[in-house]
């Protein structure tokens, strides 16, 4: 740890709960050196990996040296990385004590060989973990604000690419069935920007993107915001590039199984927002 970092950490009382640590990381990341900021982003985006991983594995996943993890923890006031990791483990015990631990056991047990039925069970457990996590973490006032923004919109433009595309496609289907005007920006023939260009201040852009963020989604959302279109972002991190253009942000924390991340919680969220917005519209919220 450098002299400057040591001075910054001296006398600091590091957070002992995950919410406090997460808020501290979000606050400090802009001023952190590049590698430490890289670890901060990884820790906020993938807390489960920090919870279960060894120093060597976490360093490899975060793209830094193991010594950087120690320096990162000490810069926040912890004695070492294991002390910081205890905060992540406490979060798991307090909020989701069963499903994440079960997933980790399944990963270790399965090794490289995994039958279809066993994999199905693992994915079911991952989906349940996502649903329970989101139910416990999503703030009711944020959900209400998001649904109200949808209810007030003249037309809802929906943009997402790659893994997130099924979410926007489902919302376009559901909103149409509920009698609400919606445009799916599917980028067919690379016409995404043109498809979204008609959106105005009376409309709403719903942008959905997760790590690694789709550049088209970010560009379309930024362009819409520059024209005065309110943007509702469904994304997975306070460091998401969608944050800068969004008027309302709903942060989605999905569980993952290996390299495969569930969409179960996000699709359930999308369904709830569409139905809630339609009910608000019916009750006169416009």
C-alpha positions as CSV (number, residue, x, y, z in Angstrom):
1,X,0.0,0.0,0.0
2,X,1.4,3.4,-0.9
3,X,2.0,6.2,1.6
4,X,-1.0,8.1,0.3
5,X,-3.3,5.1,0.6
6,X,-2.0,4.4,4.1
7,X,-2.7,7.9,5.2
8,X,-6.2,7.7,3.8
9,X,-6.9,4.4,5.6
10,X,-5.3,5.5,8.9
11,X,-7.9,6.0,11.6
12,X,-10.7,4.9,9.2
13,X,-13.4,2.6,10.7
14,X,-14.3,0.2,7.8
15,X,-18.0,-0.8,7.4
16,X,-19.0,-4.1,9.1
17,X,-22.2,-4.5,7.1
18,X,-22.5,-5.0,3.3
19,X,-24.8,-2.1,2.7
20,X,-22.3,0.3,4.3
21,X,-19.4,-1.2,2.4
22,X,-21.3,-1.0,-0.9
23,X,-22.1,2.6,-0.3
24,X,-18.5,3.3,0.5
25,X,-17.2,1.7,-2.6
26,X,-19.7,3.6,-4.8
27,X,-18.5,6.8,-3.1
28,X,-14.8,6.2,-3.3
29,X,-14.5,4.5,-6.7
30,X,-14.2,7.7,-8.8
31,X,-11.1,8.8,-6.9
32,X,-9.5,5.3,-6.7
33,X,-6.4,4.4,-8.7
34,X,-7.3,2.4,-11.8
35,X,-6.7,-1.1,-10.4
36,X,-8.4,-0.5,-7.1
37,X,-11.4,1.0,-9.0
38,X,-11.5,-2.2,-11.0
39,X,-11.7,-4.3,-7.9
40,X,-14.4,-2.0,-6.4
41,X,-16.5,-2.4,-9.6
42,X,-16.0,-6.2,-9.5
43,X,-17.0,-6.3,-5.8
44,X,-20.2,-4.4,-6.3
45,X,-21.2,-6.2,-9.5
46,X,-20.3,-9.7,-8.4
47,X,-20.6,-10.0,-4.6
48,X,-21.2,-13.7,-4.6
49,X,-17.9,-14.3,-6.3
50,X,-16.2,-12.3,-3.6
51,X,-18.0,-14.3,-1.0
52,X,-17.0,-17.7,-2.2
53,X,-13.8,-17.2,-4.1
54,X,-10.2,-17.5,-3.0
55,X,-7.8,-14.6,-3.4
56,X,-6.2,-16.2,-6.5
57,X,-9.6,-16.8,-8.2
58,X,-11.1,-13.4,-7.4
59,X,-7.9,-11.7,-8.6
60,X,-8.1,-13.6,-11.9
61,X,-11.8,-12.8,-12.3
62,X,-11.3,-9.2,-11.5
63,X,-8.2,-9.0,-13.8
64,X,-5.7,-7.9,-11.2
65,X,-2.9,-9.3,-9.2
66,X,-3.6,-11.0,-5.8
67,X,-1.6,-8.3,-4.0
68,X,-4.0,-5.7,-5.4
69,X,-6.9,-7.3,-3.4
70,X,-4.9,-6.9,-0.2
71,X,-4.0,-3.3,-1.1
72,X,-7.7,-2.6,-1.9
73,X,-8.9,-3.9,1.4
74,X,-6.3,-1.9,3.3
75,X,-7.1,1.3,1.5
76,X,-10.6,0.9,2.9
77,X,-9.3,0.4,6.5
78,X,-9.4,-3.4,6.7
79,X,-6.4,-5.3,8.0
80,X,-6.5,-7.6,5.0
81,X,-8.6,-9.0,2.3
82,X,-10.0,-11.8,4.4
83,X,-11.5,-9.3,6.8
84,X,-13.2,-7.5,4.0
85,X,-14.4,-10.8,2.7
86,X,-16.1,-11.5,6.1
87,X,-18.4,-8.6,5.3
88,X,-19.6,-10.3,2.2
89,X,-20.1,-13.6,4.0
90,X,-22.1,-11.8,6.7
91,X,-24.4,-10.5,4.0
92,X,-25.1,-14.0,2.9
93,X,-25.9,-15.2,6.4
94,X,-28.2,-12.3,7.1
95,X,-30.2,-12.3,3.8
96,X,-29.9,-15.4,1.7
97,X,-28.5,-18.2,3.9
98,X,-29.7,-21.2,2.0
99,X,-29.8,-20.9,-1.7
100,X,-26.4,-19.4,-2.4
101,X,-24.7,-21.9,-0.2
102,X,-26.6,-24.7,-1.9
103,X,-25.5,-23.4,-5.3
104,X,-21.9,-23.4,-4.2
105,X,-22.2,-27.0,-2.9
106,X,-23.7,-28.0,-6.3
107,X,-20.8,-26.4,-8.2
108,X,-18.2,-28.2,-6.1
109,X,-20.0,-31.5,-6.3
110,X,-20.7,-31.5,-10.0
111,X,-17.2,-30.9,-11.3
112,X,-16.8,-31.1,-15.0
113,X,-19.5,-33.8,-15.5
114,X,-23.1,-32.7,-15.3
115,X,-26.2,-34.5,-16.7
116,X,-29.1,-32.7,-18.1
117,X,-31.4,-33.3,-15.2
118,X,-28.8,-32.3,-12.6
119,X,-28.1,-29.1,-14.6
120,X,-31.9,-28.4,-14.7
121,X,-32.0,-28.7,-10.9
122,X,-29.0,-26.3,-10.6
123,X,-30.7,-23.8,-12.9
124,X,-33.9,-24.0,-10.9
125,X,-32.0,-23.3,-7.7
126,X,-30.3,-20.4,-9.4
127,X,-33.6,-19.0,-10.5
128,X,-35.1,-19.3,-7.0
129,X,-32.0,-17.5,-5.6
130,X,-32.5,-14.7,-8.0
131,X,-36.2,-14.3,-7.2
132,X,-35.7,-14.3,-3.5
133,X,-32.8,-11.9,-3.7
134,X,-34.7,-9.4,-5.8
135,X,-37.8,-9.6,-3.6
136,X,-35.6,-8.7,-0.6
137,X,-33.5,-6.1,-2.2
138,X,-35.8,-4.0,-4.5
139,X,-37.1,-0.9,-2.8
140,X,-40.9,-0.5,-3.0
141,X,-40.7,3.2,-3.7
142,X,-38.3,2.6,-6.7
143,X,-40.7,0.0,-8.1
144,X,-43.6,2.4,-7.7
145,X,-41.7,5.2,-9.4
146,X,-40.8,3.0,-12.3
147,X,-44.4,1.7,-12.8
148,X,-45.7,5.3,-12.6
149,X,-43.2,6.5,-15.2
150,X,-44.5,3.7,-17.5
151,X,-48.2,4.5,-16.7
152,X,-47.7,8.2,-17.6
153,X,-45.8,7.6,-20.9
154,X,-47.6,8.2,-24.2
155,X,-45.5,5.5,-25.9
156,X,-43.0,3.2,-24.2
157,X,-39.9,2.5,-26.3
158,X,-38.1,-0.7,-25.3
159,X,-34.4,-1.3,-26.0
160,X,-32.1,-4.2,-25.1
161,X,-29.6,-6.4,-26.9
162,X,-27.9,-9.8,-26.5
163,X,-28.8,-11.5,-23.2
164,X,-31.2,-8.8,-22.1
165,X,-33.2,-8.8,-25.4
166,X,-35.9,-11.3,-24.1
167,X,-36.8,-8.8,-21.4
168,X,-37.6,-6.0,-23.8
169,X,-39.3,-8.4,-26.2
170,X,-41.6,-9.7,-23.4
171,X,-42.4,-6.2,-22.2
172,X,-43.4,-5.2,-25.8
173,X,-45.7,-8.2,-25.9
174,X,-47.2,-7.7,-22.5
175,X,-47.8,-3.9,-22.8
176,X,-49.5,-4.4,-26.2
177,X,-51.8,-7.0,-24.7
178,X,-52.5,-4.6,-21.8
179,X,-53.5,-1.8,-24.2
180,X,-50.4,0.3,-23.8
181,X,-48.5,1.7,-26.8
182,X,-45.1,0.2,-27.0
183,X,-42.3,0.2,-29.6
184,X,-39.7,-2.6,-29.5
185,X,-36.3,-1.2,-30.6
186,X,-34.9,-4.5,-31.9
187,X,-32.2,-3.1,-34.1
188,X,-33.3,-5.1,-37.1
189,X,-31.1,-4.2,-40.1
190,X,-29.1,-2.0,-37.7
191,X,-32.0,0.5,-37.5
192,X,-32.1,0.7,-33.7
193,X,-31.3,4.5,-33.5
194,X,-33.8,5.2,-36.2
195,X,-36.5,3.1,-34.5
196,X,-36.0,5.1,-31.3
197,X,-35.7,8.5,-32.9
198,X,-39.4,9.3,-32.7
199,X,-39.4,9.1,-28.9
200,X,-40.1,12.5,-27.3
201,X,-40.5,14.0,-23.8
202,X,-44.0,12.6,-23.4
203,X,-42.7,9.1,-24.0
204,X,-40.5,6.8,-22.0
205,X,-37.4,4.8,-22.9
206,X,-37.0,1.5,-21.0
207,X,-33.3,0.4,-21.4
208,X,-32.2,-3.0,-20.2
209,X,-28.5,-4.0,-20.1
210,X,-26.2,-6.0,-17.9
211,X,-22.5,-6.6,-17.7
212,X,-20.9,-6.5,-20.3
213,X,-23.1,-3.6,-21.4
214,X,-24.5,-3.5,-25.0
215,X,-23.1,-0.4,-26.6
216,X,-26.3,0.0,-28.8
217,X,-28.5,0.1,-25.7
218,X,-26.3,2.7,-24.0
219,X,-26.1,4.8,-27.1
220,X,-29.8,4.8,-27.8
221,X,-30.6,5.6,-24.1
222,X,-28.1,8.5,-24.1
223,X,-29.5,9.9,-27.3
224,X,-33.0,9.7,-26.0
225,X,-32.1,11.4,-22.8
226,X,-30.3,14.2,-24.7
227,X,-33.7,14.8,-26.5
228,X,-35.5,15.1,-23.2
229,X,-36.9,11.6,-23.2
230,X,-37.1,10.1,-19.7
231,X,-35.2,6.9,-19.4
232,X,-36.0,3.9,-17.1
233,X,-33.0,1.7,-16.7
234,X,-33.1,-1.9,-15.6
235,X,-29.4,-2.7,-15.0
236,X,-27.1,-4.6,-12.6
237,X,-24.7,-2.1,-11.1
238,X,-24.5,1.5,-9.8
239,X,-21.5,1.7,-12.2
240,X,-23.6,0.8,-15.2
241,X,-23.2,3.3,-18.1
242,X,-27.0,3.5,-18.2
243,X,-27.0,5.4,-14.9
244,X,-25.9,8.7,-16.4
245,X,-28.9,8.9,-18.8
246,X,-31.6,7.3,-16.5
247,X,-34.3,9.2,-14.6
248,X,-35.3,6.0,-12.8
249,X,-33.0,3.1,-12.1
250,X,-34.1,-0.4,-11.0
251,X,-31.0,-2.4,-10.0
252,X,-31.3,-6.0,-10.8
253,X,-29.2,-8.6,-8.9
254,X,-29.4,-11.9,-10.6
255,X,-27.7,-15.1,-9.4
256,X,-25.6,-17.0,-11.8
257,X,-24.5,-20.6,-12.3
258,X,-21.0,-20.6,-13.7
259,X,-20.9,-18.4,-16.7
260,X,-24.7,-18.5,-17.1
261,X,-26.7,-15.8,-15.4
262,X,-30.4,-16.2,-14.8
263,X,-33.1,-13.9,-16.2
264,X,-35.8,-15.2,-14.0
265,X,-35.8,-12.3,-11.6
266,X,-35.6,-9.7,-14.3
267,X,-38.5,-11.2,-16.3
268,X,-40.6,-11.4,-13.1
269,X,-39.8,-7.7,-12.5
270,X,-40.7,-6.9,-16.1
271,X,-44.1,-8.6,-15.7
272,X,-44.8,-6.8,-12.4
273,X,-43.9,-3.4,-13.9
274,X,-46.1,-3.9,-16.9
275,X,-49.2,-5.0,-14.9
276,X,-48.7,-2.4,-12.3
277,X,-48.4,0.3,-14.9
278,X,-51.6,-0.9,-16.7
279,X,-53.4,-0.8,-13.4
280,X,-52.2,2.7,-12.6
281,X,-53.3,3.8,-16.1
282,X,-56.7,2.3,-15.6
283,X,-57.0,4.0,-12.3
284,X,-56.3,7.4,-13.8
285,X,-52.6,7.9,-13.3
286,X,-51.4,9.4,-16.6
